[in-house]
Amino acid sequence: MKGPRPHYERLIEEFSKRHPCHRRQASTASSTEDKEDIGCSSDTVLQVDIGNTASPTRSNMTKLKIFDFDSTLFRSPLPNPNLWSPELSGLLISDLGWFTDPRTLGSPGIPEEPDMSWFDPDVVKDALLAIQEPQTTLTVLLTGRRRSLYGTRVVDTCLNLKPDALPFDIFFFKEPHDTEEARIRYPNTIHFKLNVLSRLLQAFPTIKHVEFYEDRPKHVEIFERELMSIQSESRISSYDIHFVQQAPELEKFLEPKFEQYLVKDLVAKHNARINSVAQSPTTGLFSTPSVSLMTLIRPVEIGEEVTYTGIQLDSASRQALLAACPMPPLHHTRPNLHVTLYKGGVDGSELAWIGGLSAQVSLRATRIGSIPDRIVGLVVEIVGHEVIDADGAMDSPASSNYESVDTGNGSPQTPYHGDHIVVVGNDDGSSSQGKSSIASSDEYSKRKMKNPIPIVVDTSSPTASPSLQSNTVNNDMLILPLYLAPHGKSHEASRITNWTPLETPISLKGTVFEKRVTGITNRRKSAPQIPQAVSIGSLVMQSYPSLKGRDVGLAVRLTTAWMKRDGIENMAETKDQIHHLIHNMSGIVLDKGALEGAVDAAEDALAKNVHGSA
C-alpha cells in the first residue's frame, strides 16, 4: 500500500495546477486515497488553505515570501512570566502542551476576531505589500501549529483582520504525529519548514528570491545556512531573512485567572498521560508525543515559590531610569526595574540590615556601561533605608495588581523581573562568594548574605575598569542589567569593562519585596542511568575535543542512529565498530548545520523503517 503524502504536497500541487510555471514537471495526481490519508473527504480544506479568491495565472512569479505566525505575524500569548517560574514556563511550552491546546489561541483569552493590536504592524505591512503583487510574488504562511487543531482558527484570524485582510496564497500547517494511523512525521518544526521550502522551489522554478519572516533565533540561523546553500547551487539568486522581535510592552497574555486554570489543567492532563504511558506497553518509535526524559520520572507538582528577594523600584524611579537611559535600538526586551538581593526567600532576620520586608530603600545609580548589541548595565549603590513594616511580605506588584510604567512611547509597561548581579569588592582587594556587603556604608559592609548572587566584578581589584576603581575601593556595588539584547544574558554584565560616570547620579527609591510565582515543587532529578558497556559520549569527546555541549549530544544521537541502522549493539566487543562510526562523521561533526541535518536524516530513516515493517 502506498504511504500517505504530506498535506503540504497536495496544497502545492493544487496551487501549481491553477498557476502553472513554464517547464514544470507534472506532480503526482491527487487521489481519494490521499484525501483519506490526511483526513479529508472533499476539497474543502484545500480551498481554505490555498484561498478562495480567484486570481490570474501566475507564470512569472520570481519571489517567495514566507511568514511565520506565532510571535512573528501574530502576538500569540506565552506563559505570563509574572505568574510562573522560568522553569515551569519552559516546561509548559516544551512538554505540557501550551502550543497544542486550542485554548491558548481561542476564547476567552483571545477575541473571536483579533484586531490589529494582536498583530505586528510592520510584518502585516510587508505581508500586504507581497499579497498585492500576485503576478510576481508567492506569499505563504508557514506555521508549526497543527492544521487539525488550529487550521480554521489561524486562517480565519488572518482573513478577518481589519481594515485589510491577509489572504495568503497558501496556509501551511505542520502534519499531525500523535494519531494511530501512519502519517508523515517531522522531528521538529524547522525540519517541516525546510521540506516545504524545498518543495515550493521545485514546484515553482521561476522563483529566484526568497524571504523569511521568523522570530526564533535558532530558526533564523538554520534558514540562513539553508538559503546560502541553495544560492550557492544557483537555484536562487538572492534571499533576505527578517528577524522579528516583538516590542515587549506590546506583548499579549491570557487573563490571569483563566491562565491559572489552564495551566493547572495542562499539568493534570500531563500527569495522567505520564501515568498511562508508564502502565502501557511500548507501541513503536513514534507512537506517543515526544517528551523530555525528566518529565517521565514522576508527575509534575506545582506550588507557590519565592524566586528572589529584592528591591522593587517605585514608579518615579522607573521613570527616571528610563528617561536618563533610553533603550538602545536593538535591545528589544523589557527593562529590568528591580534590584535582586537574594536568590529565593530568606528568613526575616537576614533582612534586618536593610529594614526587612516592605522597608523603603534609597539607592543611587552612578555609572553606566555596556557591551554593544548585548547588554546595558548600571552601577547602583544602596544609600539607606526606612523601616515601614518589617512583618508583612510584599508580593510582586505584577503578580497581583498590574502596575503600568510609561516607557516614553505612549505604551504602558508592565514591571519586569529579571536577573541581577551583585558586584563585590573586599577590603583586601580579593573577592569571595561567601559575603557581600551590598551597600556603601559601614553598617551594610558588615552584613553577610545567605544566598548571594554570583560575583561578577571586584571593584577594588587592580584588573577592574579604571573608571570603577576611583571612589569605590571600600564601597561595594550592585550592577543592574538594565537592558538586554535578544541574545544577551544578565551574567554578561561581568564582561563590561568600560564604566562611564553618569553626569548626574540618579536617585532611586524602592521597597524590599519577595517575587512570588507558581513553580515546580518536586524538583527534577537526573534519571537513573543504565550503565552502558561503551560510553558513546566519551568516545565522541575523545575523538573531537573541541566539540561542546549540545553538539556532543547531536553526535551521540547520530552514532546511536547509525548503530541501530547497522544492527550494532552497545557491547565491549563492538567498541571498535562504534569508534569507526564516530570517525566516519569527521567531515560533518564540526559543521553544526550539517550535523543537525545528518541526525534528522538518520532518525527519519529509522522511523520509515519502523513504519515500513509495521
C-alpha positions as CSV (number, residue, x, y, z in Angstrom):
1,M,0.0,0.0,0.0
2,K,1.3,3.4,-1.0
3,G,2.2,5.6,2.0
4,P,0.5,8.9,2.7
5,R,1.6,12.1,1.1
6,P,2.1,15.2,3.3
7,H,-0.8,17.6,3.1
8,Y,1.5,20.4,2.0
9,E,2.4,18.4,-1.1
10,R,-1.3,18.5,-2.1
11,L,-1.5,22.2,-1.4
12,I,1.5,23.0,-3.6
13,E,0.3,20.6,-6.3
14,E,-3.2,22.2,-6.4
15,F,-1.8,25.7,-6.4
16,S,0.7,24.9,-9.2
17,K,-2.1,23.4,-11.3
18,R,-4.1,26.7,-11.0
19,H,-1.0,28.8,-11.7
20,P,1.4,26.7,-13.8
21,C,5.0,27.7,-14.3
22,H,6.8,27.0,-17.6
23,R,8.5,23.7,-17.9
24,R,7.2,22.5,-14.6
25,Q,7.2,18.7,-14.2
26,A,3.8,17.3,-13.6
27,S,3.2,16.3,-10.0
28,T,1.6,13.0,-9.0
29,A,-2.2,13.5,-9.3
30,S,-4.1,13.6,-6.0
31,S,-6.4,10.8,-5.3
32,T,-9.3,9.9,-3.0
33,E,-6.9,7.7,-1.0
34,D,-4.6,10.7,-0.5
35,K,-7.6,12.7,0.8
36,E,-8.4,10.0,3.3
37,D,-4.8,9.8,4.4
38,I,-5.0,13.4,5.6
39,G,-8.5,13.1,7.0
40,C,-10.3,14.9,4.2
41,S,-13.4,13.7,2.3
42,S,-13.6,16.7,0.0
43,D,-11.5,19.6,-1.3
44,T,-13.0,21.9,1.4
45,V,-9.7,22.1,3.3
46,L,-7.7,22.7,0.2
47,Q,-10.0,25.5,-0.8
48,V,-9.4,27.2,2.6
49,D,-5.7,26.5,2.7
50,I,-5.0,28.0,-0.7
51,G,-7.6,30.7,-0.5
52,N,-11.0,31.1,-2.1
53,T,-10.4,34.2,-4.2
54,A,-9.9,34.0,-7.9
55,S,-6.5,35.2,-9.2
56,P,-4.8,35.4,-12.6
57,T,-2.5,32.8,-13.9
58,R,0.9,33.5,-12.3
59,S,3.5,32.0,-14.6
60,N,6.2,34.6,-13.9
61,M,6.5,34.5,-10.1
62,T,10.0,35.4,-9.1
63,K,9.7,36.0,-5.4
64,L,8.7,33.7,-2.5
65,K,7.8,35.3,0.8
66,I,7.3,33.1,3.8
67,F,5.7,34.4,7.1
68,D,5.8,32.6,10.4
69,F,2.6,33.0,12.6
70,D,3.4,32.8,16.3
71,S,5.3,35.8,17.7
72,T,6.1,37.0,14.2
73,L,2.9,37.9,12.4
74,F,0.6,37.4,15.4
75,R,1.3,38.3,19.1
76,S,0.4,34.8,20.4
77,P,0.2,34.7,24.2
78,L,3.0,32.9,26.0
79,P,3.1,31.9,29.7
80,N,3.0,35.0,31.8
81,P,6.4,35.5,33.5
82,N,4.7,37.3,36.4
83,L,2.7,34.1,37.2
84,W,5.1,31.2,36.5
85,S,8.7,30.5,37.3
86,P,11.1,30.3,34.3
87,E,11.4,26.5,34.8
88,L,7.7,26.0,34.7
89,S,7.2,28.4,31.8
90,G,9.8,26.4,29.8
91,L,8.1,23.1,30.7
92,L,4.7,24.5,29.7
93,I,6.0,25.2,26.2
94,S,8.2,22.1,25.7
95,D,6.3,19.3,27.4
96,L,3.0,20.3,28.9
97,G,1.2,21.2,25.7
98,W,0.9,25.0,25.7
99,F,1.0,25.2,21.9
100,T,-1.1,22.1,21.3
101,D,-4.0,23.3,23.4
102,P,-6.5,25.3,21.3
103,R,-7.4,27.4,24.4
104,T,-4.1,29.3,24.0
105,L,-5.3,30.7,20.7
106,G,-9.1,30.9,21.4
107,S,-11.8,32.3,23.6
108,P,-11.8,33.7,26.3
109,G,-8.1,34.6,26.1
110,I,-8.2,35.9,22.5
111,P,-11.1,37.7,20.8
112,E,-13.0,35.9,18.1
113,E,-11.7,38.4,15.6
114,P,-8.4,39.8,16.9
115,D,-7.8,43.4,15.9
116,M,-4.5,45.0,14.8
117,S,-3.3,45.2,18.4
118,W,-2.7,41.5,18.2
119,F,-0.6,41.7,15.1
120,D,2.9,43.1,14.4
121,P,2.1,46.1,12.2
122,D,5.4,46.1,10.3
123,V,5.1,42.4,9.4
124,V,1.4,42.9,8.4
125,K,2.5,45.8,6.2
126,D,5.1,43.7,4.4
127,A,2.7,40.8,4.0
128,L,0.1,43.1,2.4
129,L,2.6,44.5,0.0
130,A,3.6,41.0,-1.0
131,I,-0.1,39.8,-1.4
132,Q,-0.8,42.8,-3.6
133,E,1.9,41.6,-6.1
134,P,0.4,38.3,-7.2
135,Q,1.9,38.3,-10.6
136,T,5.5,38.3,-9.2
137,T,5.2,37.1,-5.6
138,L,4.1,33.8,-4.0
139,T,3.1,34.7,-0.4
140,V,2.6,31.9,2.2
141,L,2.0,31.5,5.9
142,L,4.1,28.7,7.3
143,T,3.5,27.6,10.9
144,G,4.4,24.7,13.1
145,R,0.9,24.6,14.5
146,R,-1.3,21.5,13.6
147,R,-3.9,22.0,11.0
148,S,-6.4,19.7,12.7
149,L,-6.3,21.9,15.9
150,Y,-5.6,25.4,14.6
151,G,-6.2,25.4,10.8
152,T,-9.6,27.1,10.8
153,R,-8.7,29.5,13.6
154,V,-5.4,30.7,12.1
155,V,-7.0,31.1,8.6
156,D,-10.0,33.0,10.0
157,T,-7.8,35.2,12.1
158,C,-5.9,36.3,9.0
159,L,-8.9,36.6,6.7
160,N,-11.0,38.6,9.2
161,L,-8.3,41.1,10.0
162,K,-9.5,44.7,9.6
163,P,-9.1,47.1,7.9
164,D,-7.1,44.8,5.5
165,A,-7.4,41.0,5.4
166,L,-4.4,38.8,4.9
167,P,-5.4,36.3,2.2
168,F,-2.1,34.4,1.9
169,D,-1.8,32.3,-1.3
170,I,-1.2,29.1,0.8
171,F,-1.5,28.4,4.5
172,F,0.8,25.6,5.6
173,F,0.4,23.7,8.9
174,K,2.5,21.0,10.4
175,E,1.5,17.4,9.9
176,P,0.0,15.5,12.9
177,H,2.2,13.0,14.6
178,D,0.3,11.5,17.5
179,T,-2.5,9.6,15.8
180,E,-2.8,5.9,15.4
181,E,-2.6,6.0,11.6
182,A,0.7,6.0,9.7
183,R,1.4,9.7,9.0
184,I,4.2,11.8,7.7
185,R,6.1,12.8,10.9
186,Y,8.7,15.5,11.3
187,P,11.0,15.5,14.3
188,N,10.7,19.2,14.7
189,T,9.1,22.4,13.2
190,I,12.3,23.5,11.4
191,H,12.6,20.2,9.6
192,F,9.0,20.6,8.4
193,K,9.5,24.2,7.2
194,L,12.7,23.3,5.3
195,N,10.8,20.5,3.5
196,V,8.1,22.9,2.5
197,L,10.7,25.4,1.2
198,S,12.4,22.7,-0.9
199,R,9.1,21.5,-2.4
200,L,8.0,25.1,-3.2
201,L,11.2,25.8,-5.1
202,Q,10.8,22.5,-7.0
203,A,7.2,23.3,-8.0
204,F,8.0,26.9,-9.0
205,P,11.4,27.1,-10.7
206,T,10.9,30.7,-11.7
207,I,11.3,31.8,-8.1
208,K,14.8,33.4,-7.7
209,H,14.4,35.5,-4.5
210,V,13.2,34.1,-1.1
211,E,12.3,36.0,2.1
212,F,11.6,34.5,5.6
213,Y,10.0,36.3,8.5
214,E,10.8,34.5,11.7
215,D,11.1,35.2,15.5
216,R,13.2,32.3,16.7
217,P,16.9,32.9,16.6
218,K,17.7,29.3,16.1
219,H,15.4,29.1,13.1
220,V,16.9,32.3,11.6
221,E,20.4,30.7,11.8
222,I,19.2,27.5,10.1
223,F,17.3,29.3,7.3
224,E,20.4,31.4,6.7
225,R,22.5,28.3,6.2
226,E,19.9,26.6,4.0
227,L,19.3,29.6,1.8
228,M,23.0,30.2,1.5
229,S,23.4,26.7,0.3
230,I,20.6,27.0,-2.2
231,Q,22.0,30.2,-3.5
232,S,25.4,28.6,-4.0
233,E,23.8,26.0,-6.2
234,S,22.3,28.8,-8.3
235,R,18.7,27.7,-7.6
236,I,18.0,31.2,-6.3
237,S,19.9,34.5,-6.8
238,S,19.1,36.2,-3.5
239,Y,17.4,36.0,-0.2
240,D,16.5,38.0,2.9
241,I,15.7,36.9,6.4
242,H,13.8,39.2,8.7
243,F,14.4,38.5,12.4
244,V,11.2,39.7,14.1
245,Q,11.3,40.7,17.7
246,Q,8.1,41.8,19.3
247,A,8.1,45.1,21.4
248,P,7.9,43.8,25.0
249,E,5.4,46.5,26.0
250,L,3.0,45.2,23.4
251,E,3.2,41.5,24.4
252,K,-0.2,39.8,25.0
253,F,-1.1,37.4,27.8
254,L,-4.2,35.5,28.7
255,E,-6.4,36.7,31.5
256,P,-4.6,35.7,34.7
257,K,-7.4,33.7,36.3
258,F,-8.1,31.8,33.1
259,E,-4.4,31.2,32.6
260,Q,-4.0,29.8,36.1
261,Y,-6.9,27.4,35.4
262,L,-5.5,26.4,32.1
263,V,-2.0,25.7,33.5
264,K,-3.5,23.5,36.3
265,D,-5.5,21.6,33.7
266,L,-2.4,21.1,31.4
267,V,-0.4,19.8,34.4
268,A,-3.2,17.4,35.4
269,K,-3.5,16.1,31.8
270,H,0.2,15.7,31.6
271,N,0.4,13.8,34.8
272,A,-2.4,11.5,33.7
273,R,-0.6,10.9,30.4
274,I,2.7,10.1,32.2
275,N,0.9,7.6,34.4
276,S,-0.8,6.0,31.4
277,V,2.4,5.7,29.4
278,A,4.1,4.1,32.4
279,Q,1.3,1.5,32.5
280,S,1.1,0.7,28.8
281,P,3.5,-1.3,26.6
282,T,5.7,0.4,24.1
283,T,3.9,0.6,20.7
284,G,6.6,2.0,18.5
285,L,9.3,4.6,18.0
286,F,6.8,7.5,17.4
287,S,3.7,6.1,19.0
288,T,3.5,8.8,21.6
289,P,4.3,12.5,21.5
290,S,7.9,13.3,22.4
291,V,8.5,14.5,26.0
292,S,11.7,15.3,27.9
293,L,13.2,12.4,29.8
294,M,13.0,14.5,33.0
295,T,9.2,14.6,32.8
296,L,8.9,10.9,32.6
297,I,10.4,10.4,36.1
298,R,7.2,11.4,38.0
299,P,4.2,13.7,37.7
300,V,4.8,17.4,37.9
301,E,3.8,19.1,41.2
302,I,3.4,22.9,41.3
303,G,3.1,25.4,44.1
304,E,4.0,28.9,45.2
305,E,7.7,29.7,45.5
306,V,9.8,32.8,46.1
307,T,12.2,33.2,43.1
308,Y,14.1,36.1,44.6
309,T,14.1,38.8,47.3
310,G,14.9,42.3,46.0
311,I,14.1,45.9,45.8
312,Q,11.2,46.9,43.6
313,L,11.8,50.5,42.3
314,D,8.9,52.9,42.6
315,S,7.2,54.5,39.7
316,A,9.1,57.8,39.8
317,S,12.4,55.9,40.0
318,R,11.5,53.7,37.0
319,Q,10.5,56.8,35.0
320,A,13.8,58.4,36.0
321,L,15.9,55.4,34.8
322,L,14.0,55.1,31.5
323,A,14.3,58.8,30.8
324,A,18.0,59.1,31.7
325,C,19.0,55.8,29.9
326,P,16.8,55.3,26.8
327,M,16.6,51.8,25.4
328,P,19.1,51.2,22.6
329,P,17.5,50.3,19.2
330,L,18.5,46.6,19.3
331,H,17.6,45.9,22.9
332,H,14.0,44.7,22.3
333,T,13.3,43.4,25.8
334,R,11.7,44.8,28.9
335,P,14.0,46.9,31.0
336,N,15.0,45.4,34.4
337,L,13.4,47.7,37.0
338,H,14.2,45.9,40.3
339,V,17.4,45.0,42.2
340,T,17.9,41.5,43.4
341,L,19.4,40.9,46.9
342,Y,18.9,37.2,47.4
343,K,18.0,34.2,45.2
344,G,14.9,32.7,46.7
345,G,13.4,33.6,50.0
346,V,15.3,34.3,53.2
347,D,14.5,34.4,56.9
348,G,13.4,37.8,58.2
349,S,16.5,38.1,60.3
350,E,18.6,38.0,57.2
351,L,16.9,41.3,56.1
352,A,17.3,43.2,59.3
353,W,20.3,45.0,57.9
354,I,18.1,46.6,55.3
355,G,14.9,47.0,57.3
356,G,13.1,43.8,56.5
357,L,10.3,43.1,54.0
358,S,8.4,46.2,53.0
359,A,11.2,48.6,54.1
360,Q,11.7,51.7,51.9
361,V,15.2,51.8,50.5
362,S,17.1,54.7,48.9
363,L,19.6,54.0,46.1
364,R,21.8,55.9,43.7
365,A,22.8,54.9,40.2
366,T,26.3,56.3,39.5
367,R,27.7,54.7,36.4
368,I,26.7,53.2,33.1
369,G,28.4,50.6,30.9
370,S,27.6,48.3,28.0
371,I,28.6,45.6,25.6
372,P,27.4,46.7,22.2
373,D,24.3,44.8,21.0
374,R,24.3,42.7,24.1
375,I,23.7,44.5,27.4
376,V,23.5,47.8,29.2
377,G,24.2,47.9,32.9
378,L,24.2,50.4,35.7
379,V,26.2,50.6,38.9
380,V,23.9,51.1,41.8
381,E,24.7,51.9,45.5
382,I,22.4,51.5,48.4
383,V,22.3,54.7,50.4
384,G,20.0,54.0,53.3
385,H,16.6,52.5,54.4
386,E,13.5,53.4,56.3
387,V,11.5,50.7,58.1
388,I,7.8,50.8,57.2
389,D,6.5,47.3,58.1
390,A,9.1,44.6,58.7
391,D,6.5,41.9,59.3
392,G,4.4,41.8,56.1
393,A,5.7,40.2,52.9
394,M,5.1,42.2,49.8
395,D,4.2,40.2,46.7
396,S,5.4,41.1,43.3
397,P,3.2,44.0,42.1
398,A,3.0,42.4,38.7
399,S,1.7,39.1,40.1
400,S,-1.4,40.7,41.6
401,N,-2.1,44.3,40.5
402,Y,-0.6,45.1,37.2
403,E,1.1,48.5,37.6
404,S,1.9,50.4,34.4
405,V,5.0,52.3,33.6
406,D,5.2,54.9,31.0
407,T,8.1,53.9,28.7
408,G,8.1,57.2,26.9
409,N,6.5,56.0,23.7
410,G,2.9,56.2,24.9
411,S,2.6,52.5,25.7
412,P,2.2,51.1,29.2
413,Q,4.9,48.9,30.5
414,T,4.3,46.0,33.0
415,P,7.1,45.8,35.6
416,Y,9.6,43.2,34.6
417,H,11.6,41.0,36.9
418,G,14.9,39.7,35.5
419,D,18.2,38.6,36.9
420,H,20.6,40.9,38.6
421,I,24.2,40.5,39.7
422,V,25.9,41.6,42.9
423,V,29.3,43.3,42.5
424,V,31.5,42.6,45.4
425,G,34.8,44.1,46.5
426,N,36.6,43.2,49.7
427,D,38.9,45.5,51.7
428,D,41.9,43.3,51.0
429,G,41.4,43.5,47.2
430,S,40.1,40.0,47.0
431,S,36.6,38.7,46.3
432,S,34.6,36.0,47.8
433,Q,31.2,34.4,47.1
434,G,30.5,33.9,50.8
435,K,29.9,37.5,51.7
436,S,28.6,40.6,50.1
437,S,28.3,44.0,51.8
438,I,25.9,45.4,49.2
439,A,25.9,49.0,50.4
440,S,28.1,52.0,50.6
441,S,28.0,52.4,54.4
442,D,30.0,50.6,57.1
443,E,26.8,49.2,58.5
444,Y,25.9,47.5,55.3
445,S,29.5,46.3,54.6
446,K,29.5,44.2,57.8
447,R,26.5,42.2,56.7
448,K,26.6,38.8,55.1
449,M,24.3,37.2,52.6
450,K,22.8,33.8,52.9
451,N,22.1,33.3,49.2
452,P,24.3,35.9,47.4
453,I,24.1,36.4,43.6
454,P,27.3,35.2,41.9
455,I,30.1,37.8,41.9
456,V,30.9,39.4,38.6
457,V,33.2,42.3,39.3
458,D,35.7,43.0,42.1
459,T,35.6,46.8,42.1
460,S,38.8,47.1,44.2
461,S,40.8,44.6,42.0
462,P,43.7,46.1,40.0
463,T,42.2,44.4,36.9
464,A,38.9,46.2,37.3
465,S,37.9,49.0,35.0
466,P,39.8,52.2,35.8
467,S,36.6,54.2,35.9
468,L,35.3,51.9,38.6
469,Q,38.4,52.0,40.8
470,S,38.0,55.6,41.7
471,N,35.9,56.3,44.8
472,T,34.9,52.6,45.1
473,V,37.8,50.9,46.9
474,N,35.9,50.5,50.1
475,N,32.3,50.6,48.6
476,D,30.6,47.5,47.4
477,M,28.2,48.0,44.5
478,L,25.3,46.4,42.7
479,I,25.0,46.0,38.9
480,L,21.6,46.5,37.4
481,P,21.5,44.8,33.9
482,L,19.1,47.5,32.6
483,Y,18.6,46.3,29.0
484,L,19.4,43.0,27.3
485,A,19.5,42.4,23.6
486,P,17.7,39.4,22.2
487,H,20.8,37.2,22.5
488,G,22.2,39.0,25.7
489,K,22.4,37.3,29.1
490,S,22.4,39.0,32.5
491,H,25.6,37.4,33.6
492,E,27.4,39.2,30.7
493,A,27.5,42.2,32.9
494,S,30.7,40.7,34.3
495,R,32.3,41.5,30.9
496,I,31.5,45.2,30.9
497,T,34.9,46.8,31.3
498,N,34.2,50.5,30.5
499,W,32.0,52.2,33.0
500,T,31.2,55.9,32.5
501,P,30.1,58.1,35.4
502,L,26.7,59.5,34.9
503,E,26.7,63.2,34.6
504,T,24.1,63.4,37.3
505,P,23.7,60.4,39.6
506,I,20.1,59.1,39.6
507,S,18.4,59.0,43.0
508,L,16.1,56.0,43.3
509,K,13.7,54.6,45.8
510,G,12.2,51.2,46.2
511,T,10.6,48.6,48.5
512,V,12.0,45.4,49.7
513,F,9.8,42.6,48.4
514,E,9.6,38.9,47.6
515,K,8.8,37.8,44.0
516,R,6.3,35.1,44.3
517,V,5.3,32.9,41.4
518,T,4.0,29.3,40.9
519,G,6.8,26.9,40.2
520,I,7.7,23.2,40.2
521,T,7.8,22.0,43.7
522,N,9.1,18.5,43.1
523,R,12.4,19.4,41.5
524,R,13.6,17.2,38.8
525,K,16.5,14.9,39.5
526,S,18.5,13.2,36.8
527,A,17.0,9.9,35.6
528,P,19.0,6.9,36.8
529,Q,21.3,6.0,34.0
530,I,21.6,2.4,32.9
531,P,25.3,1.6,32.6
532,Q,26.4,1.0,29.0
533,A,29.3,-1.2,28.1
534,V,30.7,1.6,25.8
535,S,30.3,5.3,26.7
536,I,29.5,6.9,23.3
537,G,29.7,10.4,24.7
538,S,33.2,9.7,26.0
539,L,34.3,8.3,22.6
540,V,32.9,11.4,20.8
541,M,34.7,13.8,23.1
542,Q,38.0,11.9,22.8
543,S,37.7,12.0,19.0
544,Y,36.6,15.6,18.8
545,P,37.9,17.5,21.8
546,S,36.6,20.9,20.5
547,L,33.0,19.6,20.5
548,K,31.0,21.1,23.3
549,G,27.5,21.0,25.0
550,R,24.6,20.2,22.7
551,D,26.8,19.3,19.8
552,V,28.2,16.4,21.7
553,G,24.6,15.2,22.2
554,L,23.9,15.5,18.5
555,A,27.0,13.4,17.7
556,V,25.8,10.8,20.2
557,R,22.4,10.8,18.6
558,L,23.9,10.3,15.2
559,T,26.1,7.5,16.4
560,T,23.2,5.8,18.1
561,A,21.0,6.0,14.9
562,W,23.8,4.6,12.8
563,M,24.3,1.8,15.3
564,K,20.6,0.9,15.0
565,R,20.8,1.1,11.2
566,D,23.7,-1.3,11.2
567,G,22.5,-3.6,13.9
568,I,25.4,-2.8,16.2
569,E,24.7,-3.4,19.9
570,N,26.4,-1.5,22.7
571,M,28.9,-4.1,24.0
572,A,32.5,-4.2,24.8
573,E,33.1,-6.4,21.8
574,T,31.7,-3.8,19.4
575,K,33.7,-0.8,20.8
576,D,35.9,-0.7,17.7
577,Q,32.9,-0.7,15.4
578,I,31.3,2.2,17.4
579,H,34.6,4.1,17.3
580,H,34.7,3.6,13.5
581,L,31.2,5.1,13.1
582,I,32.3,8.1,15.2
583,H,35.3,8.5,13.0
584,N,33.1,8.4,9.9
585,M,31.4,11.7,10.9
586,S,34.6,13.7,10.8
587,G,33.5,15.5,7.7
588,I,30.4,16.9,9.3
589,V,30.8,16.9,13.0
590,L,32.3,20.4,13.3
591,D,29.6,21.9,11.0
592,K,26.6,22.3,13.2
593,G,24.1,22.6,10.3
594,A,25.5,19.5,8.6
595,L,25.5,17.6,11.9
596,E,21.8,18.5,12.6
597,G,20.9,17.5,9.0
598,A,22.6,14.2,9.3
599,V,20.9,13.5,12.7
600,D,17.5,14.3,11.2
601,A,18.1,12.2,8.1
602,A,19.4,9.2,10.1
603,E,16.4,9.3,12.6
604,D,13.9,9.8,9.7
605,A,15.3,6.7,8.0
606,L,14.8,4.7,11.2
607,A,11.3,6.0,11.5
608,K,10.5,5.0,8.0
609,N,11.9,1.5,8.6
610,V,9.7,1.2,11.7
611,H,6.6,2.2,9.8
612,G,7.5,0.1,6.8
613,S,7.9,-3.1,8.9
614,A,4.7,-2.5,10.9
